[in-house]
Amino acid sequence: MANLEKTLREIHKVLRATWRCYDVDTEHCDKAGVGDAVRQRALCTDLTIVGPALLNETSLGPLVINGSLFDTGKPVLVVPEGAEATLSPRRVLVGWDSRVEASRSVREALDLLSGAEEVRVAVVDPEATCTGNGAEPGADIAAYLTRHGARVWVDRLASRGKPVATVLAQHAIDTSADVIVMGAYGSRRLRERLFGSVTRWIVGKPPLPLFLAR
């Protein structure tokens, strides 16, 4: 409780200096109530930010992801140690696979994408089909983003046997991306696995925020 009060005072101090309208709330509950506490607040927000402290907290991190991302459908910005949490990135990488979750992530990040100097839509091992990816994989979502004022390039990447997440992470590094936007996949049973995958993906890589939606 003492640590919670100390953190509360520090947050108030930071926010007062911004001269913005704000509200700070705290919750001291047992582990079983964490998801519900987060869900209740996330329902009335635009975005939940998960910082490095929670990424290193394997007992609480999945509960926060569940309560905010999966239980509300609202997006989450995962910010690892050393990364800058910005909603005005210069370069953005979009992981695209023509699935509903990817579409929602793009829609939720639309303001962020339309304001960026460069948006790279990355499709890994794409197959041209009449449905799904279409005749030119990535072209449809690129056109959608262009209509909203984004400056878009489509990158078709070969995995060469590597996991898609690894390919996207490396391409983000190669293109000097400031943030990755992608869909979050997983049933209720796979949620903790998603958190673990995101954490392992970030660890050992240059610090890069990850914008997730489902």
C-alpha positions, 0 to 999 in steps of 0.5 A: 500500500505504501508503494502504491501511494508513492507511485500515485504521488509520482504520477500526479506530479508528472501529469500536473506538469502537462497541464492536461485534464486527467484522472488517476485511480488505484486498485488494491485487490487480490490476484483474482480481481486484477482482470476485472479491475483492468477491464472496468477501466479499459472499457472507458479508454481509447488505449491501454499501455502496458509498460516494462514493469508489467512485462517483467511481472509474469503473474500480473502481466497476462491478467492485465492483457486479458482484462484490457485487450481480450475482455474489452476489444480495446487496443493495447500498446506494449512498451518494453524497457528502453522504448519510447511510448509515442502516439506520433511515430515517424515510421510504422510497420503493419503486420498484415495477413487479411484476418479480422484481427489485423483489420481491427488493429489497423482501424484502431491505429488509424490516427497513428498511421495517418500521421506517420511519415512512412507506413510499411505494410508487411505480408509474409509468404503471401499467396494471391487468392480470389478471397483473403489476400486478393490478387495483389497481397497487401494492395487492398489495405494499402489503398484503404490507408492511402484514402485516410492520408497515410503514406504507404509501401507494401513489403512482401517478405519470405519467411524462409522457414523462420517464424512470422514474428521473427521476420516482422521483428527483423523487418521492423529493425531493417526499416527503422520502424518506431512501432509495430501494429498487428493483430492479437490472436488467441482463444481464451486458453491461449491468452497467457501463451500470447503474453509469453510470446510477446514478452519473448519476442521483445526480450533481446530485440531493440526496444520497440513498442507493439500496438495490438488489437483483436 
